[in-house]
Amino acid sequence: MHSLSSVSCSVSWVHVSSQRRPSTPTNTESQRPGLNARERRANFISITAVHHHTASWLGEHLAVALEAYHPRRVAAQSAHQHLTPDGAAKRGRSRTLSSGQGLQPALSPTAIRKRLLDPKRLYLALSVDDLHPKTWGSYWDHFGKRLVELIRIRPGSSVLDVGTGGGASLYPAAEKIGPRGKVIGIEVCEGCLKRTSAEIERCGISNARLLRMDARNMTFEDESFDFVLSGFIGWDDYFDFESCRPIADDVMMSEICRVLRSGGRVGISGWAVQDESTVLRDLLYEYLPSDSPHRKGIAGWSHRETPEGWQMILSNAGLAKIKTFVERYVEIYPSEDAWWSSSFDGDWKQVAEDLARSGVVTIQALRERAFEMLSRYKRADGIHQVRDAVLAIGTKP
């Protein structure tokens, strides 16, 4: 019998959205002012691991730009700080100059080009958005990063990401493990495979790759990974969270434990509350016939997972040191139109279009009814939509 523990986190994360569309890739990180040179270098290198040809292109063009000025009159103290990992402020310190002189750069354009052309010494930390992998953004990225933080991945580790999707957990894991580690994502969704694989290739992330593989029948050897992550893939085929009981043999969790090394950790996330899904579920239920096959799918998209359920799932799999966390993310939409543009998508939209084709209700009527239902979520600053996530961690004995 394994000891169980549960931790409920009361921290809420609030995000003000102008208009979010999860199906549209967005930048996974915003540029954060105030980082020192060492932090910029670490933040940049650990995520991007840029291809040599990319480094060469940047080096050549930046050096050309520097040479457009007189090589001894480059007033670029702040840019110089971006180019050196340590002591940049000291070496690039401005000094009193006579008329007609500029700041003396610590490195000549030739030396800068040499450093930039060497991918092993890639000190570049410029705000180049194109070198950051693009994901679904918003709460996906937030909870993906939180899962990686809670599982405490070590540098040099081997990590498996089950159901990678847009890479919300894969990219933070790749950052944590560094160049000596590896992270493998598996996915069965063709669209996710193509898009995320393309981002890995585009950004030159050398310590991550994506494979087409079913988590219920993985081809990896036993005990291949130090950590296994899985974010929001749903467990309702194996477990009824409402009654808190298993409903089928959990072949997926069995496979996860098989490929996990002894002493390794599993990190899983699932939805406890989704206001958007609740609104859309109630909206479509008003118009769907009681025998519609869509009802089962909608129930799965909007089901609620619980800390107690995840404790039982991980315990039944033989895992120990189980901890569960519940964390909240609040999305604030500026208007009903912004909410509709963001939320009315994917499978929800497909069901609504089926209703419209059958003459039951028009899309415009659904939209107007949804706006009425949103009134209870409306505040002075916009439409508040809560997403509570359950994050569960377990260790293989």
C-alpha positions as a printed NumPy array, in Angstrom:
array([[  0.   ,   0.   ,   0.   ],
       [  1.568,   3.269,  -1.076],
       [  1.229,   6.433,   0.952],
       [ -0.742,   9.146,  -0.797],
       [ -0.548,  12.869,  -0.328],
       [ -2.506,  15.689,  -1.867],
       [ -1.549,  19.33 ,  -2.114],
       [ -4.109,  21.856,  -3.275],
       [ -2.497,  24.984,  -4.656],
       [ -4.518,  28.152,  -4.211],
       [ -2.457,  30.245,  -6.616],
       [ -4.433,  31.684,  -9.519],
       [ -2.848,  32.772, -12.781],
       [ -4.629,  35.493, -14.744],
       [ -4.162,  36.153, -18.435],
       [ -5.838,  39.028, -20.264],
       [ -6.623,  37.907, -23.78 ],
       [ -7.237,  40.178, -26.713],
       [ -8.321,  37.219, -28.805],
       [ -6.853,  33.745, -28.38 ],
       [ -7.189,  30.908, -30.846],
       [ -5.599,  27.684, -29.509],
       [ -5.405,  26.271, -33.03 ],
       [ -3.169,  29.151, -34.15 ],
       [  0.501,  28.958, -33.153],
       [  1.696,  31.822, -30.952],
       [  5.078,  32.681, -29.517],
       [  5.837,  30.436, -26.587],
       [  7.774,  33.154, -24.732],
       [  7.514,  36.906, -24.549],
       [ 10.724,  38.861, -24.379],
       [ 11.385,  39.735, -20.746],
       [ 13.234,  43.005, -20.065],
       [ 15.799,  43.235, -17.335],
       [ 17.616,  39.936, -17.902],
       [ 21.363,  40.107, -17.55 ],
       [ 23.687,  38.779, -20.227],
       [ 24.137,  35.362, -18.587],
       [ 20.366,  34.893, -18.275],
       [ 19.8  ,  35.948, -21.872],
       [ 22.421,  33.523, -23.082],
       [ 21.025,  30.611, -21.037],
       [ 17.433,  31.382, -21.996],
       [ 18.314,  31.558, -25.671],
       [ 20.731,  28.675, -26.03 ],
       [ 18.784,  26.156, -23.955],
       [ 15.631,  26.534, -26.027],
       [ 16.928,  27.059, -29.528],
       [ 20.219,  25.207, -30.106],
       [ 20.33 ,  26.954, -33.461],
       [ 21.602,  25.196, -36.597],
       [ 25.029,  26.212, -37.826],
       [ 23.602,  27.752, -40.988],
       [ 21.259,  29.928, -38.899],
       [ 24.12 ,  31.086, -36.708],
       [ 26.173,  31.788, -39.821],
       [ 23.397,  33.866, -41.371],
       [ 22.942,  35.909, -38.196],
       [ 26.687,  36.363, -37.756],
       [ 27.257,  37.526, -41.302],
       [ 24.364,  39.977, -41.3  ],
       [ 25.14 ,  41.426, -37.885],
       [ 28.806,  41.83 , -38.76 ],
       [ 27.846,  43.542, -42.028],
       [ 25.561,  45.837, -40.05 ],
       [ 28.415,  46.704, -37.679],
       [ 30.756,  47.39 , -40.565],
       [ 28.237,  49.856, -41.983],
       [ 29.507,  52.121, -39.198],
       [ 33.107,  53.064, -38.734],
       [ 34.563,  50.002, -36.936],
       [ 35.724,  52.245, -34.092],
       [ 32.57 ,  54.3  , -33.846],
       [ 29.922,  51.736, -33.001],
       [ 27.663,  53.227, -30.351],
       [ 26.249,  49.869, -29.312],
       [ 26.833,  49.341, -25.619],
       [ 23.458,  47.631, -25.097],
       [ 23.898,  45.409, -28.157],
       [ 27.398,  44.532, -27.003],
       [ 25.996,  43.387, -23.663],
       [ 23.786,  40.936, -25.575],
       [ 26.77 ,  39.463, -27.325],
       [ 28.937,  38.568, -24.342],
       [ 27.933,  36.14 , -21.601],
       [ 29.9  ,  37.594, -18.691],
       [ 31.315,  40.971, -17.798],
       [ 29.646,  42.693, -20.73 ],
       [ 28.662,  45.83 , -18.834],
       [ 32.224,  46.264, -17.551],
       [ 33.966,  45.723, -20.857],
       [ 31.42 ,  47.763, -22.806],
       [ 31.409,  50.657, -20.286],
       [ 31.103,  54.06 , -21.888],
       [ 33.83 ,  56.598, -21.268],
       [ 34.445,  60.279, -21.895],
       [ 35.044,  60.835, -25.585],
       [ 36.266,  63.766, -27.58 ],
       [ 34.08 ,  65.341, -30.207],
       [ 33.428,  63.114, -33.211],
       [ 34.174,  59.854, -31.402],
       [ 31.745,  57.025, -30.618],
       [ 31.753,  54.246, -28.041],
       [ 34.63 ,  51.836, -28.388],
       [ 33.263,  48.274, -28.795],
       [ 35.112,  45.587, -26.848],
       [ 34.992,  43.321, -29.923],
       [ 35.77 ,  44.218, -33.506],
       [ 33.268,  43.237, -36.242],
       [ 35.653,  40.481, -37.322],
       [ 35.825,  39.058, -33.795],
       [ 32.052,  39.301, -33.45 ],
       [ 31.582,  37.413, -36.726],
       [ 34.   ,  34.722, -35.565],
       [ 32.068,  34.189, -32.346],
       [ 28.701,  34.149, -34.05 ],
       [ 29.863,  31.648, -36.651],
       [ 30.818,  29.217, -33.89 ],
       [ 27.577,  27.487, -32.75 ],
       [ 29.363,  26.132, -29.671],
       [ 29.852,  29.698, -28.446],
       [ 26.504,  31.11 , -29.492],
       [ 26.325,  34.131, -27.219],
       [ 23.651,  35.793, -29.291],
       [ 20.649,  36.764, -27.174],
       [ 18.844,  39.153, -29.46 ],
       [ 15.044,  39.296, -29.53 ],
       [ 14.617,  37.062, -32.569],
       [ 11.057,  35.751, -32.287],
       [ 11.491,  33.438, -35.278],
       [ 13.941,  31.303, -33.292],
       [ 11.406,  30.514, -30.556],
       [  9.169,  27.483, -31.114],
       [  5.524,  28.359, -31.616],
       [  2.827,  26.482, -29.73 ],
       [ -0.878,  26.835, -28.97 ],
       [  0.026,  29.472, -26.372],
       [ -2.054,  30.705, -23.441],
       [ -3.028,  28.158, -20.776],
       [ -1.5  ,  25.274, -22.752],
       [  1.965,  26.765, -22.37 ],
       [  1.361,  27.794, -18.781],
       [  0.357,  24.357, -17.533],
       [  2.892,  22.599, -19.755],
       [  5.68 ,  24.57 , -18.109],
       [  4.195,  24.022, -14.639],
       [  4.156,  20.255, -15.158],
       [  7.841,  20.306, -16.1  ],
       [  8.64 ,  22.44 , -13.045],
       [  6.767,  20.181, -10.619],
       [  8.332,  16.951, -11.876],
       [ 11.826,  18.462, -11.358],
       [ 13.551,  17.277, -14.506],
       [ 17.342,  17.128, -14.222],
       [ 19.887,  18.184, -16.875],
       [ 21.023,  15.294, -19.053],
       [ 17.844,  13.253, -18.473],
       [ 15.83 ,  11.256, -20.998],
       [ 12.204,  12.389, -21.155],
       [  9.103,  11.002, -22.868],
       [  6.207,  13.351, -23.641],
       [  2.988,  11.385, -24.289],
       [  0.507,  13.252, -26.478],
       [  2.807,  16.144, -27.337],
       [  0.196,  18.241, -29.147],
       [  1.651,  21.695, -29.73 ],
       [  4.719,  21.082, -27.564],
       [  3.61 ,  22.859, -24.383],
       [  5.535,  20.377, -22.216],
       [  8.097,  19.232, -24.766],
       [  9.856,  22.591, -25.183],
       [ 10.212,  23.371, -21.453],
       [ 11.513,  19.814, -20.97 ],
       [ 14.069,  20.319, -23.749],
       [ 15.201,  23.489, -22.017],
       [ 15.618,  21.701, -18.683],
       [ 17.589,  18.697, -19.949],
       [ 20.09 ,  20.733, -21.932],
       [ 22.269,  19.469, -24.79 ],
       [ 23.245,  16.23 , -22.995],
       [ 19.639,  15.106, -22.542],
       [ 16.905,  14.034, -24.925],
       [ 13.151,  14.409, -25.062],
       [ 10.972,  12.307, -27.335],
       [  7.372,  13.253, -27.975],
       [  4.813,  10.775, -29.254],
       [  1.577,  11.706, -30.976],
       [ -1.138,  10.158, -33.147],
       [ -2.747,  13.382, -34.379],
       [ -1.428,  14.001, -37.882],
       [ -1.833,  17.775, -37.685],
       [  0.055,  17.986, -34.386],
       [  2.805,  15.746, -35.724],
       [  3.387,  17.886, -38.792],
       [  3.202,  21.256, -37.082],
       [  5.297,  20.472, -34.009],
       [  7.892,  18.51 , -35.993],
       [  8.195,  21.476, -38.338],
       [  8.776,  23.813, -35.379],
       [ 11.477,  21.543, -33.966],
       [ 13.212,  21.533, -37.336],
       [ 12.72 ,  25.26 , -37.961],
       [ 14.218,  26.228, -34.602],
       [ 17.02 ,  23.667, -34.814],
       [ 16.162,  22.057, -31.469],
       [ 18.629,  19.182, -31.494],
       [ 17.676,  17.507, -28.207],
       [ 14.006,  16.882, -29.09 ],
       [ 12.143,  14.867, -31.696],
       [  8.604,  13.727, -32.367],
       [  7.416,  10.232, -33.333],
       [  4.108,   8.857, -34.568],
       [  3.236,   6.307, -31.884],
       [  0.234,   5.076, -29.903],
       [  0.835,   5.36 , -26.149],
       [ -1.078,   2.109, -25.603],
       [  1.487,   0.143, -27.594],
       [  4.873,   1.848, -27.435],
       [  7.895,   0.342, -29.154],
       [ 10.481,   1.6  , -26.643],
       [ 12.513,  -0.817, -24.554],
       [ 11.661,  -1.307, -20.891],
       [ 12.979,   1.424, -18.564],
       [ 14.031,   3.756, -21.376],
       [ 13.181,   7.083, -19.733],
       [ 13.961,   8.995, -16.541],
       [ 10.76 ,  11.05 , -16.746],
       [  7.401,  10.687, -18.489],
       [  5.068,  13.642, -19.08 ],
       [  1.508,  13.665, -20.377],
       [ -0.611,  16.783, -20.595],
       [ -4.384,  16.829, -20.985],
       [ -4.829,  13.741, -23.128],
       [ -7.831,  12.48 , -21.124],
       [ -8.212,   9.268, -19.165],
       [-11.963,   8.695, -19.446],
       [-11.485,   5.462, -21.419],
       [-10.011,   3.891, -18.299],
       [-11.365,   5.804, -15.327],
       [-14.695,   7.312, -14.277],
       [-13.771,  10.422, -12.303],
       [-17.378,  11.077, -11.298],
       [-17.679,   7.787,  -9.428],
       [-13.88 ,   7.626,  -8.808],
       [-13.415,   4.078, -10.037],
       [-11.597,   2.257, -12.872],
       [-13.789,   1.181, -15.782],
       [-11.193,  -0.689, -17.88 ],
       [ -7.67 ,  -2.088, -17.722],
       [ -5.378,   0.939, -17.839],
       [ -3.105,  -0.209, -20.643],
       [ -1.814,   3.312, -21.228],
       [ -0.58 ,   3.796, -17.669],
       [  0.873,   0.275, -17.745],
       [  2.894,   1.199, -20.822],
       [  4.06 ,   4.45 , -19.234],
       [  5.3  ,   2.585, -16.174],
       [  6.967,  -0.056, -18.333],
       [  9.159,   2.455, -20.179],
       [  9.949,   4.428, -17.001],
       [ 13.143,   3.607, -15.142],
       [ 13.136,   2.667, -11.477],
       [ 13.246,   5.863,  -9.463],
       [ 11.848,   7.833, -12.407],
       [  8.902,  10.181, -12.143],
       [  5.606,  10.497, -14.011],
       [  3.812,  13.842, -14.404],
       [  0.209,  13.978, -15.638],
       [ -2.213,  16.883, -16.064],
       [ -5.969,  16.895, -16.591],
       [ -8.8  ,  19.399, -16.546],
       [-10.8  ,  19.868, -13.349],
       [-12.764,  22.929, -14.483],
       [-13.166,  24.436, -17.949],
       [-15.638,  27.303, -18.063],
       [-15.456,  27.567, -21.849],
       [-16.241,  23.885, -22.305],
       [-19.087,  24.123, -19.796],
       [-20.71 ,  26.987, -21.71 ],
       [-20.337,  25.24 , -25.078],
       [-21.579,  21.927, -23.684],
       [-24.694,  23.496, -22.188],
       [-25.268,  25.475, -25.378],
       [-25.172,  22.448, -27.683],
       [-27.108,  20.234, -25.284],
       [-30.057,  22.633, -25.641],
       [-30.371,  21.716, -29.32 ],
       [-29.01 ,  18.175, -29.671],
       [-31.564,  15.319, -29.665],
       [-31.287,  13.017, -26.646],
       [-30.102,  10.148, -28.875],
       [-27.499,  12.179, -30.777],
       [-24.088,  10.442, -30.987],
       [-22.5  ,  13.85 , -30.443],
       [-23.591,  13.843, -26.795],
       [-21.028,  11.241, -25.815],
       [-18.208,  13.17 , -27.435],
       [-19.273,  16.418, -25.795],
       [-19.393,  14.733, -22.394],
       [-15.788,  13.612, -22.89 ],
       [-14.598,  17.056, -23.969],
       [-16.08 ,  18.708, -20.888],
       [-15.57 ,  16.045, -18.197],
       [-13.9  ,  16.916, -14.895],
       [-10.894,  15.097, -13.499],
       [-10.154,  15.088,  -9.778],
       [ -7.125,  14.834,  -7.466],
       [ -8.713,  11.786,  -5.799],
       [ -9.103,  10.062,  -9.133],
       [ -5.494,  10.668, -10.087],
       [ -4.282,   9.421,  -6.724],
       [ -6.114,   6.167,  -7.371],
       [ -4.87 ,   5.846, -10.969],
       [ -1.223,   6.32 , -10.011],
       [ -1.511,   4.124,  -6.918],
       [ -3.153,   1.308,  -8.908],
       [ -0.228,   1.499, -11.335],
       [  2.2  ,   0.818,  -8.479],
       [  3.637,   4.311,  -8.236],
       [  4.724,   5.818,  -4.914],
       [  5.302,   9.292,  -3.44 ],
       [  2.154,  10.497,  -5.134],
       [  1.312,  14.175,  -4.985],
       [ -1.527,  16.058,  -6.615],
       [ -1.91 ,  19.778,  -7.171],
       [ -4.832,  21.878,  -8.351],
       [ -3.955,  25.174, -10.004],
       [ -6.122,  27.846, -11.585],
       [ -5.657,  29.876, -14.737],
       [ -8.088,  32.699, -15.501],
       [ -8.452,  33.873, -19.086],
       [-10.033,  37.314, -19.478],
       [-11.615,  38.076, -22.846],
       [-12.326,  41.746, -23.612],
       [-15.698,  40.998, -25.212],
       [-18.187,  38.279, -26.142],
       [-16.975,  38.487, -29.747],
       [-13.397,  37.792, -28.673],
       [-14.596,  34.797, -26.619],
       [-16.586,  33.423, -29.552],
       [-13.726,  33.811, -32.03 ],
       [-11.39 ,  31.958, -29.681],
       [-13.605,  29.272, -28.167],
       [-15.971,  28.327, -30.973],
       [-13.564,  26.133, -32.88 ],
       [-12.536,  22.558, -33.598],
       [-14.927,  19.791, -32.556],
       [-17.385,  22.244, -30.997],
       [-17.738,  24.084, -34.293],
       [-18.173,  20.827, -36.196],
       [-21.13 ,  19.784, -34.014],
       [-22.699,  23.236, -34.4  ],
       [-22.31 ,  23.088, -38.171],
       [-23.991,  19.664, -38.198],
       [-26.929,  21.176, -36.317],
       [-27.083,  24.06 , -38.787],
       [-27.016,  21.72 , -41.807],
       [-29.868,  19.695, -40.357],
       [-31.94 ,  22.859, -39.913],
       [-32.155,  22.626, -36.109],
       [-30.548,  26.003, -35.381],
       [-28.436,  28.565, -37.196],
       [-24.882,  29.479, -36.218],
       [-26.031,  33.058, -35.606],
       [-28.72 ,  31.861, -33.187],
       [-26.142,  29.745, -31.331],
       [-23.887,  32.759, -31.104],
       [-26.604,  34.964, -29.658],
       [-27.586,  32.291, -27.136],
       [-23.94 ,  31.824, -26.103],
       [-23.64 ,  35.552, -25.43 ],
       [-26.649,  35.329, -23.127],
       [-25.043,  32.446, -21.244],
       [-21.806,  34.399, -20.853],
       [-23.517,  37.098, -18.81 ],
       [-22.783,  35.26 , -15.564],
       [-19.048,  35.33 , -16.337],
       [-18.916,  39.009, -17.248],
       [-16.964,  41.437, -15.059],
       [-15.946,  45.058, -15.431],
       [-12.73 ,  44.107, -17.286],
       [-14.201,  41.429, -19.556],
       [-15.366,  37.821, -19.731],
       [-13.638,  35.712, -17.043],
       [-13.106,  32.06 , -17.916],
       [-11.581,  29.727, -15.318],
       [ -9.492,  26.67 , -16.069],
       [ -8.506,  24.52 , -13.102],
       [ -5.912,  21.83 , -13.821],
       [ -5.067,  18.76 , -11.785],
       [ -1.328,  18.003, -11.871],
       [ -0.334,  14.595, -10.499],
       [  3.184,  13.326,  -9.82 ],
       [  4.28 ,   9.755,  -8.975],
       [  7.573,   7.881,  -8.635],
       [  8.343,   4.359,  -9.814],
       [  9.808,   2.347,  -6.884]])
